[in-house]
Amino acid sequence: MAPETPPPLLRIRIVFGESGMIGPGKAELLERIARCGSIAAAGREMGMSYKRAWQLVETMNAMFRHPVVESTRGGPGGGGAVLTETGQQVLTLYRAFEVSAAQAGTPQLTALSAMLAPDSQK
């Protein structure tokens, strides 16, 4: 029995004109910030520099009407970061959009997959 070919994965980037975009990387960063409670730790988990993680958070905070992440400075008690209500909504809506797009595109993804050369499905 041949191993089953995994389904194609969508990596969706939503571009809001020139004002910004959100895609899988920013969504993952938000998820990790929510879990870790730290922008630095979330960035480290993704192999990203502290500076880059902060830049992405600043970009997202400026992109939406309300901030998506709130942070506190480090110090004796340590700093931290949390997703705001807006941040949680942005993440939830983005992930729901991914699921909807994958479901709506199933016939086309199946047809494209069937057209692939055998070696390209590994």
C-alpha positions in Angstrom: 0.0 0.0 0.0 1.4 3.4 -1.0 1.7 6.1 1.7 -1.1 8.6 1.5 -0.1 12.0 0.0 -0.7 14.8 2.5 -3.3 17.4 1.3 -1.9 20.7 0.0 -1.4 23.4 2.5 -2.6 27.0 2.0 -0.4 29.8 3.2 -2.7 32.8 2.9 -1.5 36.4 3.1 -4.2 39.1 3.3 -3.1 42.4 1.9 -4.9 45.5 3.0 -3.9 47.9 0.3 -0.7 49.7 1.2 -1.7 49.9 4.9 -0.5 46.4 5.8 -0.9 42.7 5.6 -1.3 39.7 7.8 -0.2 36.2 6.9 0.9 32.9 8.5 4.0 34.4 10.1 2.3 37.2 11.9 -0.5 34.9 13.0 2.0 32.4 14.4 3.8 35.2 16.2 0.4 36.3 17.8 -0.3 32.7 18.8 3.1 32.3 20.4 2.9 35.7 22.3 -0.5 34.5 23.7 1.1 31.3 24.8 4.5 32.6 26.0 3.4 35.9 27.4 6.5 37.5 25.9 7.4 39.0 22.5 11.1 38.0 22.9 10.2 34.4 23.8 7.7 34.1 20.9 10.3 35.4 18.5 13.0 33.1 19.8 10.7 30.1 19.3 10.3 31.1 15.7 14.1 31.7 15.2 13.5 35.4 14.9 15.5 38.2 16.5 14.0 40.2 19.3 14.1 43.3 17.1 12.3 41.6 14.2 9.5 40.3 16.5 9.1 43.8 18.0 8.9 45.3 14.5 6.2 42.9 13.5 4.2 43.7 16.6 4.6 47.4 16.1 3.5 47.0 12.5 0.4 45.1 13.5 -0.4 47.5 16.4 -0.3 50.4 13.9 -2.2 48.6 11.2 -5.4 48.0 13.2 -7.6 50.7 15.0 -6.7 49.2 18.4 -3.4 47.5 19.4 -3.2 43.8 19.0 -0.5 43.3 21.6 0.1 45.1 24.9 3.5 44.9 26.6 5.1 45.9 29.8 8.7 46.8 30.2 11.1 44.5 31.9 12.6 45.2 35.2 12.8 43.6 38.6 9.4 41.9 38.1 10.1 41.2 34.4 8.1 42.4 31.5 5.5 40.6 29.4 3.1 40.8 26.6 -0.5 39.8 26.0 -2.9 39.8 23.1 -5.6 42.4 23.5 -9.2 41.6 22.7 -8.5 43.1 19.2 -5.5 40.8 18.8 -7.5 37.8 19.7 -10.2 38.8 17.3 -7.6 39.3 14.5 -6.1 35.9 15.1 -9.4 34.1 15.3 -10.7 35.8 12.1 -7.5 35.0 10.2 -7.5 31.4 11.3 -11.2 31.1 10.4 -10.5 32.6 7.0 -7.8 30.0 6.4 -10.3 27.2 7.2 -13.0 28.7 5.0 -10.6 29.2 2.1 -9.3 25.6 2.3 -12.9 24.2 2.4 -14.1 26.4 -0.5 -11.1 25.5 -2.6 -11.2 21.7 -2.0 -12.3 20.8 -5.5 -9.6 22.9 -7.1 -6.9 21.8 -4.7 -7.9 18.1 -5.4 -7.7 18.7 -9.2 -4.3 20.5 -8.9 -3.0 17.7 -6.7 -4.1 15.1 -9.2 -2.1 16.9 -11.9 1.2 16.8 -10.0 4.1 14.6 -11.1 4.7 11.7 -8.8 8.0 13.0 -7.5 6.6 16.4 -6.6 4.2 14.9 -4.0 6.9 14.0 -1.5 
